Amino acid sequence: MFDLFKKKAPEAPPAPEPVAPTKSWTDRLKAGLGLSRQKLAGALTGVFVRRKLDDESLAALEDALIGGDVGIDATEHLIENLKARWRRAGSDADPRTELADAMVDLVGPLEKPLVIGSERPFVIMLTGVNGAGKTTSIGKLARWLQQQGLTVLLAAGDTFRAAAREQLVAWGERNGVAVIQQASGDAASVMFDAVEAARARGVDVVLADTAGRLPTQGHLMEELRKVKRVLGKAMPGAPHEALLVLDANTGQNGLAQVKAFDAAVGLTGLIVTKLDGSAKGGVVAAIAKQHPIPLKFIGIGEGVDDLRPFAAREFVEALLPAIEAG
C-alpha cells in the first residue's frame, strides 16, 4: 500500500523531432528566383534545346528577357553579346552557357562588397520608398555586420511612423544592439544623437534608418538631403555609405527610384529585397545597363540570415533555367 505514496520515476523526455537539413544559400537563392526563372524558361527552351540562334529563337529570347524586366536596353545588349559569342564559339556552342556569360559580363561590375572603412563610427544611411523592406533590411544587415565581428548601433530616423520605430526596436532587441530614437522631433536630430552615442560607446557601425518616401515628394527628398548634411556635421565624411533599399517587385520602376535617390543623396550602393516573391529579378540587368550602382546585398526571405552579398555568377546561374538539350 505504501507504493501509492512513492514518487513516480520521471518519464523519459520525448525524442527530438528530426531536423530537416538546412538549405544552402545557393539553393535558397535558386528557389527564391523561381518565379523569375519560370518566366524565362518557356521562351529559352527553343533556343537551348534546338541550339539555334535563328530569327524565331532570338525574337522569343527578346520577349522573354523584356518580360522578365531585364529592360529593352539591357536586352538588346545581351542579344548582341550573345550573337557575337555564338559566332566565336561555332556550332558546338551551348546557348545557356553563352547567355549566362553574357549576363555575368553585364551585371558583374555591380558586384562590389560592402567594406567597412577605418572611420569610427562608420555611418551607413539607408533610404527607400515605403514598403521596400528598409527597416527589415537594417535588422538583417545588423546581424551580418555582427557576424563580421563589428558592433552596431541603430538610429530610428523614421520619425513619421511610430510602427517603424517599434519595428526597429524589435530588431535591436533581436540582435542585442542599442537603438537611438525619439518619440517626437526630426530625423536629423536623431541622426546627430546616434553618431554622438556611437562615438561615446566605441561602436563600430551606425545604421541610420530614414522615413520611406517617393522620389516625386520634393519636400521629403529635400529632408533626406538635410539628414545627410546633419550626419556630415556630426562626423566629417558621414554618411560613409548611402544605400537604397529596392523592392524587386517594382521592376522597371525601380530603375527610376535608383536615378532619383542617386540624384538626391549620391548613392553608394543598393540592397534589392523580396526577390523570392518577384518574377522581375531581371531588373538587376536593367540597372547594370542604364544606371549602374553597386549592388551590395540581395534579400530572398524574412529570416534574419536571408540577406547576403550579391555575387554575379551565383545570381545569374540561379536566374537562368537549366534546360537539357534534346
N, C-alpha and C positions, 0 to 999 in steps of 0.2 A: 504493500500500500504506500510505502514511503517513496516509491518510484514516481508517484504522481507529483511530488514536490521537488523533484530534481530538475535542475536547469537542462533544457534541451541543448544538445550539441549544435553549434552554429552550422547552418546549411552552407554547403559549398557554393561559392559565387557562381553565377551563370557564366557559361563560356562566352568569351567576347565574340561579337559579330565579326565575320570576316571582312576585312577592309579591302575594298577594290583597289587595284593598283592605280596610282596617280598617273594621269596622262602627262606626257612630256609637253613642254611649251610648243614644240613643233606640231604635235598632234592637236593641241587645243587651238592653235592658230589656224590650222587647216580646217578644223571643224567650224571655227568662228567665221572663216571666209567662205563657208559652204554656199551661202546664197549668191555671193558674187561669182563663185566658180560655176555654179549651175547656170547662171545667166550666160556665161561664155561657152559652156560645154556644147550646146546644140550646134551652133554655127561652126565651132572649131573642129567638130567631128569630121566633117567632109575634108577639111584641109589635112588633118592629122592622119586619117585613115587612107585617103587616096594619095597622099604625098604629092599633091599637085598645087601649084600656085597659079591656077588659071583665073580668068576674069570672074567666074562664078564664085570660086573659093575666096578670092580677095574681097568681093562685094559682101559675102557672108561674114567674113572676118571683120570688115569695116563696121558693119551693122552691129556685130556682137560687141566690139570694143566701145563704140559710141553708146550702145545700150547699157554697158557696164560702167558708164560715167567716166571713161577714160578721156573723153573730150575730143573735139574734132581735130584740133592742132596736134595733140599727142597721138591720136590715131593715125593721122597722115604721116607723122614722123615714124611711128612704129612700122607701118606698112612699107614705107620706102626703105627703112633699115632692113626689114625682113627680106625684101626682094633683093637687095644688094648682097646680103648674107647668103641667100639661096643661090645666086649666080656664082658666088665664090665657092660654095660647098659642092655644087654639082648635083647629080642625080641621086647620090646617096644621102642627101641632106635629110635630117629629121626636123620637120616643121616645128614641133613643140620646142625642141632644144634651141632652134634658131630664134623663135619668138621669145622664149624665156631670156636668152642672152640679150636680145634687142631691148627687152623691157628692163632688164637689170642695168644695161648701159644708160637708160633714161632715168630711172629712179635712184640709181647708185649714188649720185652726188648728194642726195638728201641724207645719206647715212653718215651722220656726224654726231657721235655720242655726246651726251651732256658731261662736261668736265667741270668739276668744282675747283675754281681757282684758289689762290692763296689768301684772298681777301677774307676777313673775318669780322662780322658775319658776311657770308656770301648770300646775296639777296636775289631771289627769283620771284618775279611778278607774273601772275597768271591772269589771263584775260579770256573773254569769250562771250558769246550770246547766252541768253537764258536757256537752260535745259541742255547745254552741251556736255554736261558732266564735269564741270570745272572743280567744284568742291570735292566730289568723289575722287577725281584725279589727284587733287592735292593730298588727300589721305593716302592714296596708293603711292604717290611719289615720296611722301614722308617715309613710308615703310621701306621703299627701295633705297633711299639715302641712308637710313639706319643700317641696312644690310651692308652698306659700303663703309660702315664704321663711323658715320657722321652723326652729330647731334643736330636736332631740328627744333625750330620754333614756328608756330603758325600765327599769321596775322589775319584776323577776321575783318577784312576790308569791305565786305558786302554789308554796308550799314543800312541798306534798304529793306532787306528781308531778315526778320528775326529767325525764320526757319533755316536760313543759310548759316547764321551764326551757330545755331543749335547743332546743325549737321556737322559743322567744322569742329565744334567742341566734342561731339561724339567720336569723330575720327581722332582727335587729340587724345581722348581717353583710351581709345582702342590701341593707339600706338605708344601711349605713355609719353606724350610731348605736351608742352605748355601751349596755350592759345591766348593771345593778346586780343581783347575785344572791348567794346564799349557799347552800352545799351543805347546810347544816342551819340550824336557827333558825326563828323565827316570822316570819310575813308582816309584822307591824308593824315589826320591826327592819329588814327590807329596805326598807320604805317610808321610814323615817326616814333611812336611809343614802342612798337615792336622792335625796331632797329636798336633803340636805346636799351631795351630789355635784353636783347640778344648779346649786345656788346658787354653789358654788365655781368651776364651769366656765362660768358665764354661759349656761346652757342655757335656752331659751325655754319648753319644754313637757316635763313628765314624764307619761308614760303608765304608769299603775300597774296591772299585772295582779293578779288575785286568783284564788284557787282556786275551781273550779266547785263549786256546792253546790245542793242542793234547798231550796226555801223551807220544807219541813217539818223540815229538820235544824236544830233550835233552837240547838244549841251552835255550829254553823257560822255561822248568821246572827248570833249574838252576837259571834263572832270578826270578822265583817265590820264590825260596829259599832265594834269595838276598832280595826280598821285605819283606819277613818275618823277616830276620835278621835286616833290617833297622827299621822296626816297633819296634823290641825289643830294638834297640838303642835309638829310640825316646822316648820310655816308657818301662822300665823294665817289663817283663811279657807279653808284647803285641806280637802278637795279642792274645786276651783272648779267642777268638773263631775263628776257621778256618773252614768255611763251603764250601762244594762242591755243586754247583747247577747242578742238573742232569735232563736231559730231559727224561721223561718216555718212549718216543718213541724209545730210543736206546736199550731198552730191555736188553738182556744179556750182550751187550757191555758196558752197564752202570756199571756192576759189575767190569769190567776191569778198568774203569775210577776210581771207588772208590779205588781200590787197588793201582793204580799208584799215584793218588793225595795224598792218605794217606801216601805212602812211601816218597813222596817229602816234604810234609809240616806237616804231623801229623794232620789229620782231627779230628775235634771235633763234626762234625755234617753234615747232608745232608739237602738239600731242593730239593724235587722232583717236577718238574714242568710239565705242559701240560698233566696231567692225563686225561683231558677232550677230548683230541684228540688221545688217545692211546688205543690200545687193549692189552697193555702189563703191566697193573697195577700189575700183579703178580710178577714183578721184585723186589718188596719190600720184598717178601718172600725169594727170592734168596739171596738178600743182607743180610737178617737176618740170613740165614743159613751159608753162606760162608764167609762173611766179615762184621760182624755187626758193624755199625756206627750209633749212634743215629740219628733218622730221626726227625729233628726239625720242619719242615714245609712241607706242600704239597700245590700245586697250581692247580686250576682247571679252570682257565679262565683269561681273560685280565683285568678284573676290579681291581681297587685298593684294594678292600677288598677280592679278590679271593686267598688269601694266609692265611692259618690257621695252627695252631699247629697240628701235627699228633696225632691222637687218635686211638689206635689199634683196639678196638672193633668197633668203628664207621666206620673205614675203611673197616674192614672185612665184616660187615653187608652190606655195600654199594657195595662191590665187588661180593659177592656170590648172585646168583639169588634166588628169593623166588619162590618156586615151591610147589603147593598144592599137597598133596598125594591123589591118586585116591582111 
